Amino acid sequence: MRSRPPRAADTSPVRRGERWTRWLFVAPAATYLLLFFGYPIVDNLVMSLQQYTVTSFYTGDAPFVGLRNYRTVLSSPDFPRTLLTTAVFTAGSLLGQFTLGLALALFFERRFPLGGVLRSLLLLPWLLPLVASGTVWRWMLDPDTGIVNAVLRGLHLTSSGVPWLTGTSQALLSVVLVNIWVGVPFNTAILYSGLRDIPPHLYEAARLDGAGPVASFRHITWPLLRPVTGVLLMLGVVYTLRVTDLVLVVTGGGPAGATSTLATRSYELSFRQFDFGRGAATGNLLVLLSLAFALLHLRADRRARAL
């Protein structure tokens, strides 16, 4: 069967000019992504397959070891605990951030005096540098001189104070609470925008049908807010998995590795033990986890759209 010749409109100079114009608009963004995202990812992948140490920077000699760095990281006795800590830290942070963010978004949806000012002030924790926020919280949660334990002692809720930073279970709870405090403003802002996009006449019709606040939230707010919720949770997972500076400032990964996550472990291997190969391998495991969550979100979103 003979193929048809291309139409004249496809080979005309105007058509070719439009095609070249589209590529010229795409070229700057593609170049930026390749230079500042593609190259570091490829270089990190290559480094994870090498025995890359401090001397490699001077000699340029980094022997190829294949997947040995990955096997060393995965077979480490501390890896299961680090993975569990990462999961608990991520799940606890997301649950607290989303719950409080949704409650505040529903609260700010009502009109009241100084509502806009309070919404603006709510963004301060998210705008502050994480190192500054972590330093302040470390001082506040200090077991001996911190203001949190001072208030608890003043209220006679405890006599010796809570070991927020020195107890193994309390330290993990502390970094989760601090990360919730940092992430609540972002969740509130996104969910508040999603609530504002819901048509008001739907609530008016529900009230005419006798639906109360709980029924309106269940059958109107939550279904229409679900697309925003999916994107927000996916971004929260990707962001929380890579949180490093906050944990290092508040607890340093301790005590006894109780708050050591995959992100802090990658930092420790690379910049404290100077084993850049294993550090890069641990970082690539984080990338794979983030990619897996992103693919799960896209698959769930595709199924929801198909229904």
ZITA-V950933 format. One record per pair of residues at least 12 apart in sequence whose ideal C-beta (glycine too) atoms are under 8 Angstrom apart, sorted by the first residue. I is the first residue (numbers start at 1). J is the second residue. D is the distance in whole Angstrom. If there is no record, write none. Layout:
BEGIN
i=I j=J d=D
i=I j=J d=D
END
This chain:
BEGIN
i=41 j=287 d=7
i=44 j=280 d=5
i=44 j=283 d=6
i=44 j=284 d=7
i=45 j=280 d=8
i=45 j=284 d=6
i=47 j=62 d=8
i=47 j=276 d=6
i=47 j=277 d=6
i=47 j=280 d=4
i=48 j=69 d=6
i=48 j=70 d=7
i=48 j=277 d=6
i=48 j=278 d=8
i=48 j=280 d=4
i=48 j=281 d=4
i=48 j=283 d=8
i=48 j=284 d=5
i=49 j=64 d=6
i=49 j=65 d=7
i=49 j=66 d=6
i=49 j=67 d=7
i=49 j=69 d=7
i=49 j=277 d=8
i=50 j=62 d=4
i=50 j=63 d=7
i=50 j=64 d=6
i=50 j=65 d=6
i=50 j=277 d=5
i=51 j=63 d=5
i=51 j=65 d=5
i=51 j=69 d=8
i=51 j=277 d=5
i=52 j=275 d=8
i=52 j=276 d=4
i=52 j=277 d=4
i=52 j=280 d=7
i=53 j=274 d=6
i=53 j=275 d=7
i=53 j=276 d=7
i=53 j=277 d=8
i=54 j=274 d=5
i=56 j=276 d=7
i=62 j=277 d=8
i=65 j=277 d=7
i=69 j=277 d=5
i=69 j=278 d=5
i=69 j=280 d=7
i=69 j=281 d=4
i=70 j=281 d=5
i=70 j=284 d=8
i=70 j=285 d=8
i=72 j=278 d=6
i=72 j=281 d=8
i=73 j=278 d=6
i=73 j=281 d=5
i=73 j=282 d=5
i=73 j=285 d=7
i=78 j=257 d=6
i=78 j=260 d=7
i=78 j=265 d=8
i=81 j=257 d=7
i=81 j=260 d=8
i=82 j=257 d=7
i=82 j=260 d=5
i=82 j=261 d=7
i=82 j=262 d=6
i=82 j=265 d=5
i=83 j=262 d=7
i=85 j=172 d=7
i=85 j=257 d=8
i=85 j=258 d=7
i=85 j=259 d=7
i=85 j=260 d=6
i=85 j=261 d=6
i=86 j=241 d=7
i=86 j=261 d=4
i=86 j=262 d=5
i=86 j=263 d=8
i=88 j=172 d=7
i=88 j=176 d=8
i=89 j=172 d=7
i=89 j=175 d=7
i=89 j=176 d=6
i=89 j=179 d=7
i=89 j=240 d=7
i=89 j=243 d=8
i=89 j=247 d=8
i=89 j=259 d=8
i=89 j=261 d=6
i=90 j=237 d=6
i=90 j=240 d=5
i=90 j=241 d=6
i=92 j=176 d=4
i=92 j=180 d=8
i=93 j=176 d=6
i=93 j=179 d=5
i=93 j=180 d=6
i=93 j=183 d=6
i=93 j=236 d=7
i=93 j=240 d=5
i=93 j=243 d=8
i=94 j=233 d=6
i=94 j=236 d=5
i=94 j=237 d=7
i=94 j=240 d=6
i=96 j=176 d=7
i=96 j=177 d=7
i=96 j=180 d=4
i=96 j=184 d=8
i=97 j=179 d=8
i=97 j=180 d=5
i=97 j=183 d=4
i=97 j=184 d=5
i=97 j=186 d=8
i=97 j=187 d=5
i=97 j=236 d=6
i=98 j=187 d=6
i=98 j=229 d=8
i=98 j=232 d=7
i=98 j=233 d=7
i=98 j=236 d=7
i=100 j=180 d=7
i=100 j=184 d=5
i=100 j=187 d=7
i=100 j=188 d=8
i=101 j=183 d=8
i=101 j=184 d=5
i=101 j=185 d=8
i=101 j=186 d=8
i=101 j=187 d=3
i=101 j=188 d=4
i=101 j=190 d=8
i=101 j=191 d=5
i=102 j=187 d=7
i=102 j=191 d=5
i=104 j=122 d=7
i=104 j=184 d=7
i=104 j=188 d=4
i=104 j=192 d=8
i=105 j=187 d=8
i=105 j=188 d=5
i=105 j=191 d=4
i=105 j=192 d=4
i=105 j=194 d=8
i=105 j=195 d=6
i=106 j=195 d=7
i=108 j=188 d=7
i=108 j=192 d=6
i=109 j=192 d=7
i=109 j=195 d=5
i=109 j=196 d=7
i=119 j=188 d=8
i=119 j=189 d=8
i=119 j=192 d=7
i=122 j=184 d=8
i=122 j=185 d=5
i=122 j=188 d=6
i=123 j=185 d=5
i=123 j=189 d=7
i=124 j=185 d=7
i=125 j=181 d=6
i=125 j=182 d=6
i=125 j=184 d=7
i=125 j=185 d=6
i=126 j=182 d=6
i=126 j=183 d=7
i=126 j=185 d=4
i=126 j=186 d=5
i=127 j=185 d=8
i=130 j=182 d=7
i=130 j=245 d=5
i=130 j=246 d=5
i=130 j=249 d=7
i=131 j=245 d=6
i=131 j=249 d=6
i=133 j=178 d=7
i=133 j=181 d=8
i=133 j=182 d=6
i=133 j=246 d=7
i=134 j=178 d=7
i=134 j=245 d=7
i=134 j=246 d=5
i=134 j=248 d=8
i=134 j=249 d=3
i=134 j=250 d=5
i=135 j=249 d=6
i=137 j=174 d=8
i=137 j=178 d=5
i=137 j=181 d=8
i=137 j=250 d=6
i=138 j=165 d=7
i=138 j=249 d=6
i=138 j=250 d=5
i=141 j=164 d=4
i=141 j=165 d=6
i=141 j=174 d=6
i=141 j=250 d=8
i=142 j=164 d=8
i=142 j=165 d=7
i=143 j=161 d=5
i=143 j=162 d=7
i=143 j=163 d=5
i=143 j=164 d=6
i=143 j=165 d=6
i=143 j=166 d=6
i=144 j=161 d=7
i=146 j=164 d=7
i=148 j=162 d=8
i=148 j=164 d=7
i=149 j=161 d=4
i=149 j=162 d=6
i=149 j=164 d=7
i=165 j=250 d=7
i=165 j=251 d=6
i=165 j=255 d=8
i=166 j=255 d=6
i=167 j=255 d=7
i=168 j=255 d=6
i=168 j=256 d=6
i=168 j=258 d=4
i=169 j=258 d=7
i=171 j=251 d=5
i=171 j=254 d=7
i=171 j=255 d=6
i=171 j=258 d=5
i=171 j=259 d=5
i=172 j=258 d=6
i=172 j=259 d=5
i=174 j=250 d=6
i=174 j=251 d=7
i=175 j=246 d=7
i=175 j=247 d=5
i=175 j=250 d=5
i=175 j=251 d=6
i=175 j=259 d=5
i=178 j=246 d=6
i=178 j=250 d=6
i=179 j=240 d=7
i=179 j=243 d=6
i=179 j=246 d=6
i=182 j=246 d=7
i=183 j=236 d=7
i=183 j=239 d=8
i=183 j=240 d=8
i=187 j=232 d=6
i=187 j=236 d=7
i=190 j=228 d=6
i=190 j=231 d=8
i=190 j=232 d=5
i=191 j=225 d=7
i=191 j=228 d=7
i=191 j=229 d=8
i=191 j=232 d=7
i=193 j=228 d=8
i=194 j=224 d=8
i=194 j=225 d=5
i=194 j=228 d=4
i=194 j=229 d=8
i=195 j=221 d=7
i=195 j=225 d=7
i=197 j=224 d=8
i=198 j=220 d=7
i=198 j=221 d=7
i=198 j=224 d=5
i=198 j=225 d=7
i=202 j=220 d=5
i=202 j=224 d=8
i=203 j=216 d=6
i=203 j=220 d=6
i=206 j=219 d=7
i=206 j=220 d=6
i=226 j=304 d=7
i=227 j=301 d=8
i=227 j=304 d=8
i=230 j=297 d=6
i=230 j=300 d=7
i=230 j=301 d=6
i=230 j=304 d=8
i=231 j=297 d=8
i=233 j=297 d=8
i=234 j=293 d=6
i=234 j=294 d=6
i=234 j=297 d=4
i=237 j=290 d=7
i=237 j=293 d=5
i=238 j=290 d=5
i=238 j=293 d=7
i=238 j=294 d=7
i=241 j=261 d=8
i=241 j=262 d=7
i=241 j=263 d=7
i=241 j=286 d=6
i=241 j=289 d=6
i=241 j=290 d=6
i=242 j=263 d=5
i=242 j=286 d=6
i=242 j=290 d=8
i=243 j=261 d=7
i=243 j=263 d=6
i=244 j=261 d=8
i=244 j=263 d=4
i=244 j=264 d=6
i=244 j=266 d=8
i=244 j=267 d=5
i=247 j=259 d=6
i=247 j=261 d=6
i=247 j=263 d=8
i=247 j=264 d=5
i=248 j=264 d=6
i=248 j=267 d=7
i=253 j=265 d=8
i=253 j=268 d=7
i=262 j=282 d=6
i=262 j=285 d=6
i=262 j=286 d=5
i=262 j=289 d=8
i=263 j=286 d=6
i=265 j=282 d=6
i=266 j=279 d=5
i=266 j=280 d=8
i=266 j=282 d=4
i=266 j=283 d=4
i=266 j=286 d=7
i=267 j=279 d=7
i=269 j=282 d=6
i=270 j=283 d=8
END
